[in-house]
Amino acid sequence: MFENLLAAHIPETRTTARKRTGSYYTPRPVVDYMVDEALARSLAEVCRRNGSNHVSETLLRQLLDHGHEQDPASLPDDVRKAGVEAVATIKILDPAVGSGAFPMSILHKLTLVLRRLDPDNQLWEQFQRQLAVRRAEEALQADEQAERDQQLLAISDTFGKYRESDFGRKLYLIQNSIYGVDIQPIACQIAKLRFFIALAIEQEPDRDAENRGIKPLPNLETRFVAANTLLALCGQQQLSPTRVAELEAQLRSIRERYFHASTRALKQECIAQDGALRRELAEALRDSVFDLAAADAFVQWRPYDQSTTADWFDHRYMFNAGDGFDIVIGNPPYVRADVDAGHLAQRARITNSGLYETLWEKWDLYIPFIERGYKLLNAGGFITLIVSDAYCHAKYAQKSQKWFLENSRIVQLDFLSKIKVFDAAVRNMTFLFQNSTAGQDDPPLRRVHEGKVGNVRHLPTSRQTDLNHRAFFPEDMALDDFTIPTVTLETICYISVGIVGERT
């Protein structure tokens, strides 16, 4: 559906929406490979962060593998509890969500992990009750007790009816862990539809019960938002006055209540309360040291209006992810520097935003997506994106490569140039960077995928501190070729065209 919509011809510009936006649907084998790599490493990191060092990455890979048989009774109770806690606290963002391929794969994989660790949902329910109590305490409202009791009653009702079902697993994963942003409202709509279907199929109808026993599906407007990921609000770092913090906490509480609102009347009540709080927030922002235009943008953003796009993105305000995300994953658009006047204006705004340190020469649009996604991570978080393999060799990518060699841990580089991933001329690579410099003495994995995704051949590597930008080249070169300084043709002149044969 998404591909067909994007392929629709636009008579005025003689182009397709897909070509104009650089959007392509990522094939499932690639999505699942990237999701497995990111989840295995991230869940192990979250376990360590939570004080549980006995949950190995090897075990997590087995739990993520549909083909591996795992007996929950064979796992120690402390391992099971640590694993479920890691799933309960992880936060994941797709900054260019498209039709939701990556979040949907994450939902299925995390559901599989929970099913294997906690078949009867006892641990999962316990953690959801803890999170509900914490949310009620953070709401800063007079009726904290009533708010808490209402959330706990909803959790008891869900697991009372779906004790051994995936419904409760999926519902609370969607509520607490999975987020998406896209500049196209239609993309967010399709992503939400997929998640609705994923929840609906887990319910069993009861002909004699009200509404046939079907629980109303959640409202996902605050989980998949239409916004410009690459731009932020001016002055947002100055959000510090006490009154502003209180109003933001109340807004978060209203939006969590809206997530579960089951009637139109309750939804309208939440929307009205949201509007009143936003107006009050705008006044509080104007009274503090804050950019007035940014204050207006805050109050004008309405997540419930599904036909508009916010011209900015703020993960704290929109998703309550103040510490950042454990995983940023996706397929950002690939758009050349000189596509059209609209993109040139967008490039100017991105360049002038002050958010970026890696823009250089005639950078493609995926370059700021890489840096923006990395800076949305929490400490120790991971980013994995599939991008054009121009990132391996284009001159405009060298500043980005150098920045990540110095400021991140490069975990692995996967070269897909021998596989046709998309129905387009572009070839691809994926990478996995960690928001840490602690592992820079370790050698990154460098792998070429041949024949199909996952069939890898390892390339020479070395300690990250010894590498330069040629580590991003997919050629199976001798180790000395990229650890010993050399002079390449591209350092002397800018190459835009390779060898051109003479016409006959």
CORPEMO-V830905 format. One record per residue. N is the residue number from 1. PSI is psi as a letter, one per 30 degrees, with the letter a starting at -180 (NA if undefined). NEAR is the number of other ideal C-beta (glycine too) atoms within 12 Angstrom. D_CENTER is the distance of its C-alpha to the mean C-alpha in Angstrom with 1 decimal. Layout:
BEGIN
N,PSI,NEAR,D_CENTER
N,PSI,NEAR,D_CENTER
END
This chain:
BEGIN
1,e,19,21.6
2,e,31,18.7
3,e,23,20.4
4,e,15,23.7
5,e,23,22.7
6,f,30,21.3
7,f,21,24.5
8,k,20,26.7
9,k,16,29.3
10,j,17,29.6
11,e,8,33.4
12,e,9,33.4
13,f,16,31.4
14,h,10,32.3
15,l,21,28.7
16,l,21,26.0
17,e,25,22.8
18,e,28,21.0
19,e,26,22.8
20,e,28,22.6
21,f,34,18.8
22,h,33,18.1
23,k,37,16.1
24,k,36,16.6
25,k,32,15.7
26,k,41,14.5
27,k,25,17.1
28,e,17,16.5
29,e,22,18.0
30,e,36,15.7
31,e,36,12.6
32,e,28,14.3
33,e,37,15.4
34,e,46,12.1
35,e,43,10.7
36,e,39,14.1
37,e,40,14.2
38,e,50,11.0
39,e,44,11.9
40,e,36,15.5
41,e,39,15.3
42,e,45,12.8
43,e,47,14.9
44,e,34,18.0
45,e,35,16.9
46,e,39,16.2
47,e,35,19.6
48,e,24,21.3
49,e,24,19.9
50,g,26,21.4
51,g,14,24.6
52,j,27,24.6
53,g,16,25.3
54,g,22,26.8
55,j,35,23.8
56,l,21,23.6
57,e,27,21.0
58,e,16,23.5
59,e,29,23.7
60,e,40,20.0
61,e,25,20.1
62,e,26,23.0
63,e,40,21.3
64,f,38,18.5
65,j,23,21.2
66,f,19,22.7
67,f,12,25.9
68,k,17,26.5
69,k,11,28.8
70,j,27,28.0
71,j,13,30.6
72,e,25,29.2
73,f,13,32.8
74,f,15,32.7
75,k,27,30.1
76,l,16,31.3
77,e,18,30.4
78,e,19,28.8
79,e,29,26.5
80,e,36,25.5
81,e,27,25.1
82,e,33,23.0
83,e,45,20.6
84,e,43,20.3
85,e,31,19.8
86,e,41,16.9
87,e,47,15.2
88,f,38,16.2
89,f,33,14.8
90,k,44,11.4
91,k,37,8.3
92,k,49,4.8
93,k,47,1.9
94,j,49,2.5
95,f,47,5.3
96,i,48,7.9
97,f,48,7.6
98,b,42,11.3
99,g,37,12.9
100,g,43,10.1
101,e,38,11.0
102,e,47,8.1
103,e,47,7.4
104,e,40,11.2
105,e,38,11.8
106,e,46,9.9
107,e,41,12.1
108,e,33,15.1
109,e,42,14.8
110,e,48,14.5
111,e,36,17.2
112,e,33,19.3
113,e,46,19.0
114,e,44,20.1
115,e,33,22.9
116,e,34,24.3
117,f,43,24.2
118,i,38,25.3
119,e,24,27.1
120,g,22,28.7
121,g,35,25.7
122,e,22,27.9
123,e,34,25.6
124,e,44,22.5
125,e,31,24.7
126,e,25,25.9
127,e,36,22.6
128,e,37,21.7
129,e,28,25.1
130,e,24,24.4
131,e,29,21.2
132,e,35,23.2
133,e,22,26.0
134,e,25,23.8
135,e,35,22.3
136,e,29,25.8
137,e,18,27.1
138,f,24,24.5
139,f,32,25.3
140,h,24,28.6
141,l,26,30.5
142,e,11,34.2
143,h,15,33.5
144,e,22,31.1
145,e,15,33.2
146,e,16,33.0
147,e,30,29.3
148,e,26,28.9
149,e,17,31.4
150,e,27,29.8
151,e,32,26.4
152,e,26,28.2
153,e,17,30.4
154,e,32,27.5
155,e,33,26.0
156,e,21,29.5
157,e,23,30.0
158,e,34,26.8
159,f,30,27.7
160,e,18,31.4
161,e,24,30.9
162,h,28,28.2
163,e,20,29.0
164,g,21,28.3
165,l,26,26.0
166,f,33,22.2
167,e,34,22.2
168,e,39,21.7
169,e,43,19.2
170,e,42,16.9
171,e,42,17.8
172,f,42,16.9
173,e,42,13.7
174,e,39,12.6
175,e,38,14.3
176,f,36,13.0
177,f,41,9.9
178,k,47,7.4
179,l,46,6.2
180,k,48,6.0
181,k,47,8.0
182,k,43,10.7
183,f,37,14.0
184,j,35,15.9
185,e,25,16.8
186,e,29,17.9
187,e,42,14.5
188,e,39,13.3
189,e,28,16.6
190,e,34,16.4
191,e,42,13.0
192,e,35,14.7
193,e,23,17.8
194,e,34,16.3
195,e,39,15.2
196,e,26,18.7
197,e,20,20.4
198,e,32,18.6
199,e,34,20.1
200,e,22,23.3
201,f,18,24.4
202,f,30,24.4
203,k,27,27.2
204,k,18,30.9
205,k,16,33.2
206,j,13,36.4
207,f,10,39.0
208,f,8,41.0
209,l,13,38.2
210,k,12,37.1
211,g,15,34.4
212,g,14,35.1
213,g,17,33.3
214,k,21,29.9
215,k,30,27.5
216,k,25,26.0
217,l,27,22.3
218,l,35,19.9
219,j,34,19.1
220,g,37,15.4
221,f,34,15.9
222,g,43,14.3
223,f,39,11.1
224,j,43,10.5
225,k,42,12.1
226,j,36,13.7
227,l,39,13.6
228,j,34,13.9
229,e,46,10.9
230,f,40,13.5
231,k,33,16.1
232,l,34,16.7
233,k,35,19.8
234,k,25,22.9
235,g,25,24.2
236,f,30,21.2
237,f,16,21.9
238,g,16,25.2
239,i,30,24.0
240,f,16,26.3
241,k,19,29.3
242,e,14,29.9
243,e,22,30.3
244,e,32,27.0
245,e,22,25.2
246,e,21,27.2
247,e,34,26.3
248,e,34,22.6
249,e,31,23.0
250,e,33,25.0
251,e,41,22.5
252,e,34,19.8
253,e,37,22.4
254,e,37,23.3
255,e,38,19.8
256,e,36,19.6
257,e,34,23.0
258,e,33,22.1
259,e,35,19.4
260,g,34,22.3
261,k,29,25.0
262,f,22,27.1
263,l,14,29.7
264,e,13,29.8
265,e,11,32.0
266,e,20,29.6
267,e,25,26.7
268,e,16,29.1
269,e,17,30.1
270,e,32,26.5
271,e,27,26.0
272,e,18,29.3
273,e,25,28.6
274,e,35,25.3
275,e,24,27.3
276,e,19,30.0
277,e,32,27.8
278,e,31,26.0
279,e,22,29.5
280,e,24,30.6
281,e,37,27.5
282,e,28,28.4
283,e,22,31.9
284,e,28,30.9
285,e,35,28.7
286,e,23,31.7
287,f,17,34.0
288,a,24,31.9
289,j,17,31.4
290,k,29,28.6
291,k,22,28.1
292,e,19,29.7
293,e,19,27.6
294,e,30,24.4
295,e,31,26.1
296,e,23,26.8
297,e,31,23.3
298,e,39,22.1
299,f,29,24.8
300,f,21,24.4
301,k,34,20.7
302,j,30,21.1
303,f,37,18.1
304,f,27,20.7
305,j,18,21.8
306,g,24,19.9
307,g,13,21.7
308,l,20,20.7
309,k,25,18.0
310,k,30,17.6
311,g,25,18.5
312,l,35,16.3
313,k,39,13.1
314,j,32,13.5
315,f,34,10.9
316,e,25,14.1
317,e,36,16.0
318,e,38,13.6
319,g,36,11.6
320,h,32,14.0
321,i,32,11.7
322,e,21,14.6
323,f,20,14.2
324,a,29,10.6
325,l,43,7.8
326,e,44,8.9
327,k,50,6.2
328,k,47,3.9
329,k,55,4.6
330,a,48,6.4
331,j,44,9.9
332,l,42,10.7
333,k,41,14.2
334,j,39,17.3
335,k,37,19.9
336,l,25,23.1
337,f,27,24.5
338,h,15,27.5
339,e,23,26.3
340,l,21,27.8
341,e,11,28.9
342,e,17,25.8
343,e,27,23.5
344,e,18,26.0
345,e,13,25.9
346,e,28,22.1
347,e,30,22.4
348,e,15,25.0
349,e,23,22.9
350,e,31,20.1
351,e,23,22.8
352,f,15,24.6
353,f,26,21.7
354,g,16,22.3
355,f,30,18.6
356,k,29,19.0
357,f,22,21.1
358,g,34,20.5
359,k,33,21.6
360,k,25,24.8
361,b,22,27.2
362,i,22,26.0
363,k,35,22.3
364,l,35,20.1
365,f,41,17.2
366,f,43,14.6
367,e,43,16.2
368,f,40,15.0
369,e,46,11.4
370,e,46,11.8
371,e,38,13.4
372,e,39,11.4
373,e,46,8.1
374,e,40,10.6
375,f,33,12.2
376,f,40,9.4
377,l,38,9.7
378,l,30,12.4
379,k,21,15.5
380,f,32,15.1
381,l,39,11.3
382,k,45,10.2
383,k,47,8.5
384,k,48,9.2
385,l,45,9.6
386,k,49,12.6
387,l,49,14.9
388,k,38,18.6
389,g,35,21.0
390,f,34,22.5
391,f,42,20.3
392,e,34,22.8
393,f,27,26.0
394,k,32,25.7
395,e,27,27.4
396,f,31,24.7
397,f,36,22.2
398,e,31,24.6
399,e,26,23.8
400,e,41,20.1
401,e,39,21.2
402,e,21,23.7
403,e,24,21.4
404,e,41,19.0
405,e,32,22.2
406,f,21,23.4
407,g,25,20.5
408,l,35,18.2
409,j,35,18.8
410,j,42,18.5
411,e,38,18.1
412,l,37,18.5
413,k,44,18.9
414,j,43,19.2
415,k,37,21.4
416,g,38,21.4
417,f,29,24.2
418,g,24,26.6
419,k,29,24.6
420,j,19,24.2
421,e,35,20.6
422,l,25,20.8
423,i,14,23.9
424,l,20,24.3
425,f,14,25.9
426,k,28,22.9
427,l,26,22.4
428,l,38,19.2
429,l,42,17.9
430,l,49,14.9
431,l,45,14.5
432,j,42,13.3
433,k,44,13.8
434,k,37,14.2
435,i,33,14.6
436,k,28,18.3
437,g,20,21.6
438,f,16,23.4
439,g,25,23.1
440,f,24,24.3
441,f,16,27.6
442,k,21,26.0
443,k,25,26.0
444,k,35,22.7
445,k,28,22.7
446,j,35,23.5
447,k,31,23.7
448,k,32,24.8
449,k,34,24.0
450,k,20,27.2
451,e,14,28.0
452,l,16,24.8
453,k,32,21.3
454,f,22,21.9
455,j,17,25.5
456,l,25,25.4
457,k,18,28.0
458,k,19,27.6
459,l,31,28.5
460,k,26,30.4
461,l,28,28.6
462,l,28,29.6
463,k,18,28.6
464,e,33,25.8
465,f,19,28.2
466,f,22,30.6
467,l,32,28.3
468,a,24,28.0
469,f,31,26.1
470,f,36,28.0
471,f,37,25.9
472,g,38,23.4
473,k,33,26.2
474,f,34,26.0
475,k,20,29.8
476,i,20,31.4
477,l,21,33.4
478,l,16,35.5
479,e,19,34.1
480,f,13,36.5
481,f,20,35.3
482,g,31,32.3
483,f,21,33.4
484,k,15,36.7
485,k,14,36.6
486,l,17,37.5
487,j,10,38.1
488,l,18,36.3
489,e,12,37.3
490,f,21,34.0
491,f,15,35.0
492,e,9,38.2
493,l,11,37.2
494,j,15,34.2
495,j,17,34.0
496,f,16,32.9
497,k,8,34.9
498,b,9,36.0
499,k,6,39.4
500,k,7,40.8
501,l,7,43.6
502,k,5,46.8
503,k,4,47.5
504,NA,3,50.6
END
